[in-house]
């Protein structure tokens, strides 16, 4: 959805904190400050402040993660138990260091992207009616043998991490601008038509478990709701196995319907997910569409707006640097004049004394 065509674009490498600072400094966005700040619950704010102070006291809060909503996500995932939230947060930092997540976000190139999309239909596809990015995965159409020919589980996991980083640093801020409110979670639809124990291999299960662990442990509370559609009897048995690897809080955000309840369930999802689609297509369609990301012109305009802000900020900074250099030069000239006058006065004093 928000794939930036120029991979070297400055906006793609900006953190939410950087975008937040631009929003606050630059009035060109015409977006009020509450998009960034949102409305804070007083009790939650107290917990966030306590966690922040605890991390700062032990010098364990990198500037990149010194953010109200980042800390709030970990607190929510741990039921606002501050010590457990701290432990989870520190585990996330260690994982990022061990797996070189920053390097993956900045440097990893998934050259097999198009080939993977053809055998594993998935992608962001517009926003839900609340403004959250909408992610659709048609796992029932996955051709695992072709998938393993064009990539590996290790590379796909790295690709998933890079997409999560892009969602945090680009998709959520862009959606926040478009919705004019703070957006920090994703709505997902999982189409499982034709999927069951028989065609969900050991490799597929391992990849699912690894990705689930990453999302749950290191990107907590970024899932708004996951809707499972087109679930047949084969998937019912598989679902019992998969649920064992999920945390209770994550499971509470997953809704699935089996048998006769599916029609009304799909209609419910349509009202949530498809109302604001640009070029929306029915997610129950069984065609081979690979869900290539749709570029929403409104989102593109917001991204261009942010890039303009970044350019203006850079231009302003360069102007300030030039002014500083001019001022430094002027100060040196004044100092030289003062030194010359002092020296002349001393010489005049010596001559007068003679």
N, C-alpha and C positions, 0 to 999 in steps of 0.2 A: 504493500500500500504506500509506504513512505520511502520506497527505495530511491535514494538520491542517485541520479544518473552519473554525476561527477563524483567518483569515490574520494577524490581529494578535497571535496567541498569542505570548507571550514566547519560548517554547521554539523556535519556528520560526526565530528570528533569532539564536539562541545558537550560538556556535562550539563545535567539539568541545572546545577548550581551556576554555571556560566550563563546559561540562557536566562535563569532567574535574575542574575545581576543585570543582564541587558534589559530585561523587562522593566526593572526598577529604575534604571538610569535613563532609558530612552523612551520618550513619550510617543514616538512614531507608531508604536504598536496599537495605541488607543485602547489598551486592555487594562482594566483596573488591577490594582495590586492584589486583590483577593484571589485572582487566578493562581498566583504563586503561593500566597499565604493560606488561602482557604479559611474555613471557620474551624477554630480549634475547640475541642471539648476541654473544659477546665481540668478534669481529672486526668485525661490523657496527657494534657500538656505538662502536668506535674510529674507524671511518670517519665515522660520523655526527658524532662529537665533533670530528673534524678539519674536516669541512665546516662545522660550526656556527662553530668558531673563525675559519675563513677568512672567512665571511660577516660575523661580528661585527666582525672587525678592519677591514673596509671599510665598516662601518655599513650593511650591505645585507640585514639579517635583520629584517623587521618582526615585532613580537611575535605577530601572528596566525599566522605560519608558523614560529615558534620551537618546533617540536614534533618529537620523535624520529621519529615515523612519517612525517611529511611529508617530512623530509629523507631518510629511508631510501628512500622511493619514488623520488626523483630519483637516488639512488645506484644503486639496483637497475636502473633504466632505462638507466643509462650504465655498467653493468658495474663499479660501484664505482671508476670513475675520478673522483677528487674534483674535478679541474679541469673535466672535461666536465659533471659533475653541477652544479657551480656555474654554469657557463654556461647550462645548461638552466633552472636555478632562476631566474636573473636574467632570462632571456627570458620566463619565466612572469610575473614581476613586471611587466615592461614591457608585456606583452600585457594584463594585468589593468588597468593604468593607461590604456593606449590605448583599450581597449574598454569602460571604465567597468564592470568586472565587479561591483564592490560595489554599484553603483547598480542593475544588472540584478537581482542577488540580492535586494535590498531593495524595489525599486520596480516592476519589470517586471510587468505584468498581461497574461496571455495569455487575453483574453476569448473567443477562438475555440476554447478548449480542447475543449469537448464536440463541436463541429463537426469539429475535426481528428481526434478519436478515432474518429468514425464512418467517416471515409474513410481513416484511417491507424491501424489497430489496434495499439496498443502500450501498455505500462505495466508497473509492478511488480506482482507477483502472488505474494505469500507469500515464503517463504525456502527455500533449499535445505536439505539435511539437515545441513549444517555450520553453519547459522545465517546464511548470507550472503543479502542481498536478491536476489531472483530477478526478472530483467527479461525480458519476452517481447515480441518484435516480429514481427508477421505481415505481413512486407513483401510477400508474394505477394498479399495482399488489398488493397493500397493502390490507391485510385482517385486517380491523380495529377491529373486534370483538376479534380475536385471539391476536392482539396487546395489547388490553386493558386487556386481561387475563394474559399476561406475564409481563406487566410493567404498569406504570402510566405516565400521561403527565408530572408530576413534575419530575419523575426520568429520563424520556427521555430528558427533557430540560437540566437537569444536565449533562447527557451523552453528549448532543450536546455541552455544554460549555466546557466539558473536551476535546472533540475532537477539538474544536476551539483552545484551549490552546496548544494542541499537534501539531496542524498545525503551529501555530506561533513559537513554540520553537523547533520543530523537522522537520516537513515536508518541510517548506520553506528553512531552512538552508541546509537540505540534497539535495533538488532540486537545490539550488544555487551552491553547490559543483559539482553536476553532470553536470549542464548546463554551469558552469564556468562564471556565471553572476548572478546579484542579482535577486532573485525570491521572490515576496511578495504578490502574488494573485493566485486565483484558477479559473480554467475553469470548469464549471458545465454543465451537461446535465440532463434535467428533462424529463423522458419518461412518458407521461400522457395518453397513450392509454387506452381507456375505462373509463377515469375519467370525471365526469360531476357534475352538481349541485346535482343530485340524490344520488350519492354515496360519496359525500364529506360532512360528517356529521358536526354537530356543534362542537363536540370535535376535529375533524380534523382541522376545521377552527381556533379554539382557539389555537391549538398547532402551526399551521402555522404562525399565527399572532404573537405569543410570540417569536418564533424563528426568524422571520423576524425582529422584534423589536430589539432583542439582537444583531443580526448580523449587522444591519444598524447603531445602536446607539453606540455599544461598540466595534465592530470590523470593523470599516468603511474602505471602499476601499480595501477589501480583495477579492472581486469578480472581476475577469477579465471580463468574459462573462458568461451568462446563456443562454443555447440553449434549447428551449422547442420543443420536437419532438413528432410525432404521435398525434397531437392535433386534436380531432374530433369536431363535432358541439356542443356536450355537454360541452366540455371544454371552448368553446368560451364565453358562458354566465358566467361560473364560473370565467374566467379570468378577466372579467369586474369587478367582485366583489373584487377579490384579489388585483387588481392593486390599489384600493383605499387605501390600507394599506402600500403602498411603496412610498419611496421618489423618486423624479424626477430623481436624479442622478443614483439611483439603477435601475429604470425602463429603463433608457437609455442603460443599459448594458444587457438587456434581449431581445432576439430575438425569435420570434415564427412565425410559418407559418401554415396556414389553407388551407384545400382543395387542389387544383391543385399545389400550390406552394411548397408542402411538399417534393416531390421527389428531386427537385433540391436543396432544403434547406438541406435535409439530406446528399446529396452528398457533399455540401459545408462543413458541419460539419465533415464529414469523413476525409476530407483533413486537417482539423485543429486538430481534436481530435485523430484520429487513426493512424496517420502516424508513430508515434514512440512507439505504444503500444508494450508491451511484452505479447505475447499470446493474442492479441486483438481479441475480438469477436464483432460482429455486435450489436450495441446498440438498433437496431430496432427488434431484436429477441424477440419473445414473450414467450420463454420457462421460466420455473420457476427458472432460475439461480439466486442465491441470491447475486451475485457480491461479493463473498468473496475476500478480498484484495489479489492481486497478488504481490508477493515479487520480486521486480526487483533486480537481482544480482548486477547490477551496483550501485544501491542505497544502498544495503546492504553493499557493499564494502566501500562506502563512510562513512556509519555510523560506520563500524568497524574502519575505518581510524580515525574518530573523537574520538572514544573510546580509540584508541591507543594514540592519542594526549593527551587526558585527563589523561591517565595512566602515560605517560611520564612527563607531567606537575606535577602530584602528586609526582612522583619519584624525579623530580628535586627539588620540594619544600621540600621534606623530607631530601634530601641531603643538601640543604641550611640550614635547621634547625639544622642538625647535625653539620655542619661547624660553625654555629653561636654558638652552645653550646660549641664546642671545643675552639672557639675564646674567649668566655666568661671565660671559665676555664683557658685558657692561660693568659688572662688579670689579673685574680685574682691571679694566681701564681706570675706574675710580680709585682703586687701590694704588695703581701706578702714579696717578696724578697726586694722590696724597703723599706717597713716598717721595716723589720728586719735590713737592713743596716742602716737606719736612727736611729733605736734604739741602734744599736751597736756603731754608731758614737757618739751618745749622751753619752753613758756610757764611751766611750774612752775619750771624752772631759772632763767629770766630773773627771775621774781618773787623767788625766793630770793636771787639775786645782788644785788637791790636792797635 
